[in-house]
Amino acid sequence: MFRSALAVIGTLCLLVFSQLVLAAAENAHVKSKAPASVVFLNPGFSDEPFWVSYSAFMQAAADDLGMHLEVIYGERDSQRLLESARSLMARDKQPDYLVFVNEMYTAPQLLRLFAESPIKLFSLHSTLTLEQQQIIGGSRGQYRNWIGSLVPNDEQAGYWMAKALIGKLEGQPASLLAFAGVRFTPSATLREDGLRRALREHPEIKLQQVLQGEWKRQRAYEQAQLVLARYPEVRLVWSANDEMAFGVMQAARELGKQPGKDIYLAALNNSDEVLQARIDGTLSVLASGHFTLGGWAMVMLHDYHKGLDFAARGGKDRVDPLFSLLDVKQAAHLQKLLKVPGSTLDFRQFSAVYRPQIRDYGFSIKPLLQ
């Protein structure tokens, strides 16, 4: 009986030892794989504060995770962006991953272009619309090298902004103007959908007009000069980004209105200027957080490259609650943080390679607000 027990213990020890050796070998294989190389087709201007900060956060993640990142700016020109993509295919040394944005609904063209390429594609910030996916399918379908997506809660952000803005009047009837982004851009459409959902819940608020400000300060300023004069009773202005809000703010001041007192504005972004406006109170509502998207995408691609598929940790297509409404204290904290080059975060703490216990990434802006 004693010998039998010893034999069982010996077998168990051998089993445990074998599993440890296997795990160590697996771990060594995962860590020894060459670093991932990523190209990001950034749709914005190369001097556009939002897209520059977006790329900087992405680069900070790449540095922490030992990845190679190249950013190619499209300069808000879809044809230029597609031409850059074609040039990428002609290179002798191609990247492992191409990250793209469905700006101006260009994603289907990119997927067709890279259909036979060994490069794996990942959609970021705005992915293919439901209508587009009904035609060509979703990720890991017809285009097998399209491995997944990560987008923010744009509809929810638009809704939260509208609800907070309406809340400033504590149930009083009022008129509202909205400044949307670029037509045919998913993020702009979704934010406007959120606004309309909030308005359905508040029949006391009358939407006078939705204007296509195209994300631009000057365009929104020129539009606001006309519509604020046309609707002098307007007390609420919802803007899908910060640049348009500042254009409206300028026009309102020229008409003798005081932002934060006579007229309340909501905006979305993370520029130093918009954070300061939230701190000063000239901007009443601010949503932010989506500038972190690229950094989180780098975590997902890093893990995927090391053999840990992100699909097993929350799904291959993620819509994460990256937007939050910032109060004055949070705006001040984030403003101070973003003035420091790079990032104060260690992105390895969000990676399943370094933290195998992660079951769902659950990305958000919260780590930057703590």
Secondary structure, 3 states (H helix, E strand, C coil): CHHHHHHHHHHHHHHHHHHHHHHHHHHHHHHHCCCCEEEEEECCCCCCHHHHHHHHHHHHHHHHHCCEEEEEECCCCHHHHHHHHHHHHCCCCCCCEEEECCHHHCHHHHHHHCCCCCCEEEEECCCCCHHHHHHHCCCCCCCCCEEEEEEECHHHHHHHHHHHHHHCCCCCCEEEEEEECCCCCHHHHHHHHHHHHHHHCCCCEEEEEEEECCCCHHHHHHHHHHHHHHCCCEEEEEECCHHHHHHHHHHHHHCCCCECCCEEEEEECCCHHHHHHHHHCCCCEEEECHHHHHHHHHHHHHHHHCCCCHHHCCCCEEEECCCEECCHHHHHHHHHHHCCCCCCCCHHHHCCCCCCCCCCCCCCCHHHHC
